[in-house]
């Protein structure tokens, strides 16, 4: 009776094209994992790189409450509950312009 676990030497040899495909799949898997890690690193560094510089404190005149905030290169603006847009200088924090919304 022949042992089924024992194979002749010529049957256990892997064909060349199967060996090539196994190596190709391994290389492609490593490439995909490396690419995914690179994308994650780029996303994290891009989001942490430039965050907007917000003023630490804004004193609104007349006890107004802020509804919205926006900023430009050298100014920032606050829309108040009194239907006004207050534009402040970014460097000095002084009120530059007051615009009433009708």
MODELLER restraints for C-alpha pairs under 7 A, 6 or more apart:
rsr = mdl.restraints
at = mdl.atoms
rsr.add(forms.Gaussian(group=physical.xy_distance, feature=features.Distance(at['CA:64:A'], at['CA:80:A']), mean=6.07, stdev=0.5))
rsr.add(forms.Gaussian(group=physical.xy_distance, feature=features.Distance(at['CA:64:A'], at['CA:81:A']), mean=6.45, stdev=0.5))
rsr.add(forms.Gaussian(group=physical.xy_distance, feature=features.Distance(at['CA:64:A'], at['CA:82:A']), mean=6.68, stdev=0.5))
rsr.add(forms.Gaussian(group=physical.xy_distance, feature=features.Distance(at['CA:65:A'], at['CA:80:A']), mean=5.43, stdev=0.5))
rsr.add(forms.Gaussian(group=physical.xy_distance, feature=features.Distance(at['CA:65:A'], at['CA:81:A']), mean=5.62, stdev=0.5))
rsr.add(forms.Gaussian(group=physical.xy_distance, feature=features.Distance(at['CA:66:A'], at['CA:78:A']), mean=6.23, stdev=0.5))
rsr.add(forms.Gaussian(group=physical.xy_distance, feature=features.Distance(at['CA:66:A'], at['CA:79:A']), mean=5.86, stdev=0.5))
rsr.add(forms.Gaussian(group=physical.xy_distance, feature=features.Distance(at['CA:66:A'], at['CA:80:A']), mean=4.49, stdev=0.5))
rsr.add(forms.Gaussian(group=physical.xy_distance, feature=features.Distance(at['CA:66:A'], at['CA:81:A']), mean=6.36, stdev=0.5))
rsr.add(forms.Gaussian(group=physical.xy_distance, feature=features.Distance(at['CA:67:A'], at['CA:79:A']), mean=5.50, stdev=0.5))
rsr.add(forms.Gaussian(group=physical.xy_distance, feature=features.Distance(at['CA:67:A'], at['CA:80:A']), mean=5.27, stdev=0.5))
rsr.add(forms.Gaussian(group=physical.xy_distance, feature=features.Distance(at['CA:67:A'], at['CA:81:A']), mean=6.11, stdev=0.5))
rsr.add(forms.Gaussian(group=physical.xy_distance, feature=features.Distance(at['CA:68:A'], at['CA:78:A']), mean=5.73, stdev=0.5))
rsr.add(forms.Gaussian(group=physical.xy_distance, feature=features.Distance(at['CA:68:A'], at['CA:79:A']), mean=5.07, stdev=0.5))
rsr.add(forms.Gaussian(group=physical.xy_distance, feature=features.Distance(at['CA:69:A'], at['CA:77:A']), mean=5.77, stdev=0.5))
rsr.add(forms.Gaussian(group=physical.xy_distance, feature=features.Distance(at['CA:69:A'], at['CA:78:A']), mean=4.64, stdev=0.5))
rsr.add(forms.Gaussian(group=physical.xy_distance, feature=features.Distance(at['CA:69:A'], at['CA:79:A']), mean=6.40, stdev=0.5))
rsr.add(forms.Gaussian(group=physical.xy_distance, feature=features.Distance(at['CA:70:A'], at['CA:76:A']), mean=5.75, stdev=0.5))
rsr.add(forms.Gaussian(group=physical.xy_distance, feature=features.Distance(at['CA:70:A'], at['CA:77:A']), mean=5.30, stdev=0.5))
rsr.add(forms.Gaussian(group=physical.xy_distance, feature=features.Distance(at['CA:70:A'], at['CA:78:A']), mean=6.63, stdev=0.5))
rsr.add(forms.Gaussian(group=physical.xy_distance, feature=features.Distance(at['CA:71:A'], at['CA:77:A']), mean=5.92, stdev=0.5))
rsr.add(forms.Gaussian(group=physical.xy_distance, feature=features.Distance(at['CA:74:A'], at['CA:89:A']), mean=6.40, stdev=0.5))
rsr.add(forms.Gaussian(group=physical.xy_distance, feature=features.Distance(at['CA:74:A'], at['CA:90:A']), mean=5.22, stdev=0.5))
rsr.add(forms.Gaussian(group=physical.xy_distance, feature=features.Distance(at['CA:75:A'], at['CA:87:A']), mean=6.74, stdev=0.5))
rsr.add(forms.Gaussian(group=physical.xy_distance, feature=features.Distance(at['CA:75:A'], at['CA:88:A']), mean=5.61, stdev=0.5))
rsr.add(forms.Gaussian(group=physical.xy_distance, feature=features.Distance(at['CA:75:A'], at['CA:89:A']), mean=4.68, stdev=0.5))
rsr.add(forms.Gaussian(group=physical.xy_distance, feature=features.Distance(at['CA:75:A'], at['CA:90:A']), mean=4.61, stdev=0.5))
rsr.add(forms.Gaussian(group=physical.xy_distance, feature=features.Distance(at['CA:76:A'], at['CA:87:A']), mean=5.82, stdev=0.5))
rsr.add(forms.Gaussian(group=physical.xy_distance, feature=features.Distance(at['CA:76:A'], at['CA:88:A']), mean=5.42, stdev=0.5))
rsr.add(forms.Gaussian(group=physical.xy_distance, feature=features.Distance(at['CA:76:A'], at['CA:89:A']), mean=6.66, stdev=0.5))
rsr.add(forms.Gaussian(group=physical.xy_distance, feature=features.Distance(at['CA:76:A'], at['CA:90:A']), mean=6.22, stdev=0.5))
rsr.add(forms.Gaussian(group=physical.xy_distance, feature=features.Distance(at['CA:77:A'], at['CA:85:A']), mean=6.53, stdev=0.5))
rsr.add(forms.Gaussian(group=physical.xy_distance, feature=features.Distance(at['CA:77:A'], at['CA:86:A']), mean=5.41, stdev=0.5))
rsr.add(forms.Gaussian(group=physical.xy_distance, feature=features.Distance(at['CA:77:A'], at['CA:87:A']), mean=4.29, stdev=0.5))
rsr.add(forms.Gaussian(group=physical.xy_distance, feature=features.Distance(at['CA:77:A'], at['CA:88:A']), mean=6.05, stdev=0.5))
rsr.add(forms.Gaussian(group=physical.xy_distance, feature=features.Distance(at['CA:78:A'], at['CA:85:A']), mean=5.68, stdev=0.5))
rsr.add(forms.Gaussian(group=physical.xy_distance, feature=features.Distance(at['CA:78:A'], at['CA:86:A']), mean=5.20, stdev=0.5))
rsr.add(forms.Gaussian(group=physical.xy_distance, feature=features.Distance(at['CA:78:A'], at['CA:87:A']), mean=6.58, stdev=0.5))
rsr.add(forms.Gaussian(group=physical.xy_distance, feature=features.Distance(at['CA:79:A'], at['CA:85:A']), mean=4.50, stdev=0.5))
rsr.add(forms.Gaussian(group=physical.xy_distance, feature=features.Distance(at['CA:79:A'], at['CA:86:A']), mean=6.37, stdev=0.5))
rsr.add(forms.Gaussian(group=physical.xy_distance, feature=features.Distance(at['CA:83:A'], at['CA:100:A']), mean=6.21, stdev=0.5))
rsr.add(forms.Gaussian(group=physical.xy_distance, feature=features.Distance(at['CA:83:A'], at['CA:101:A']), mean=5.25, stdev=0.5))
rsr.add(forms.Gaussian(group=physical.xy_distance, feature=features.Distance(at['CA:84:A'], at['CA:98:A']), mean=6.80, stdev=0.5))
rsr.add(forms.Gaussian(group=physical.xy_distance, feature=features.Distance(at['CA:84:A'], at['CA:99:A']), mean=5.52, stdev=0.5))
rsr.add(forms.Gaussian(group=physical.xy_distance, feature=features.Distance(at['CA:84:A'], at['CA:100:A']), mean=4.52, stdev=0.5))
rsr.add(forms.Gaussian(group=physical.xy_distance, feature=features.Distance(at['CA:84:A'], at['CA:101:A']), mean=5.60, stdev=0.5))
rsr.add(forms.Gaussian(group=physical.xy_distance, feature=features.Distance(at['CA:85:A'], at['CA:98:A']), mean=5.85, stdev=0.5))
rsr.add(forms.Gaussian(group=physical.xy_distance, feature=features.Distance(at['CA:85:A'], at['CA:99:A']), mean=5.01, stdev=0.5))
rsr.add(forms.Gaussian(group=physical.xy_distance, feature=features.Distance(at['CA:85:A'], at['CA:100:A']), mean=6.46, stdev=0.5))
rsr.add(forms.Gaussian(group=physical.xy_distance, feature=features.Distance(at['CA:86:A'], at['CA:95:A']), mean=6.91, stdev=0.5))
rsr.add(forms.Gaussian(group=physical.xy_distance, feature=features.Distance(at['CA:86:A'], at['CA:97:A']), mean=6.04, stdev=0.5))
rsr.add(forms.Gaussian(group=physical.xy_distance, feature=features.Distance(at['CA:86:A'], at['CA:98:A']), mean=4.77, stdev=0.5))
rsr.add(forms.Gaussian(group=physical.xy_distance, feature=features.Distance(at['CA:86:A'], at['CA:99:A']), mean=6.49, stdev=0.5))
rsr.add(forms.Gaussian(group=physical.xy_distance, feature=features.Distance(at['CA:87:A'], at['CA:95:A']), mean=5.97, stdev=0.5))
rsr.add(forms.Gaussian(group=physical.xy_distance, feature=features.Distance(at['CA:87:A'], at['CA:96:A']), mean=5.51, stdev=0.5))
rsr.add(forms.Gaussian(group=physical.xy_distance, feature=features.Distance(at['CA:87:A'], at['CA:97:A']), mean=5.10, stdev=0.5))
rsr.add(forms.Gaussian(group=physical.xy_distance, feature=features.Distance(at['CA:87:A'], at['CA:98:A']), mean=6.34, stdev=0.5))
rsr.add(forms.Gaussian(group=physical.xy_distance, feature=features.Distance(at['CA:88:A'], at['CA:94:A']), mean=5.44, stdev=0.5))
rsr.add(forms.Gaussian(group=physical.xy_distance, feature=features.Distance(at['CA:88:A'], at['CA:95:A']), mean=4.36, stdev=0.5))
rsr.add(forms.Gaussian(group=physical.xy_distance, feature=features.Distance(at['CA:88:A'], at['CA:96:A']), mean=5.12, stdev=0.5))
rsr.add(forms.Gaussian(group=physical.xy_distance, feature=features.Distance(at['CA:89:A'], at['CA:95:A']), mean=6.42, stdev=0.5))
rsr.add(forms.Gaussian(group=physical.xy_distance, feature=features.Distance(at['CA:89:A'], at['CA:96:A']), mean=6.12, stdev=0.5))
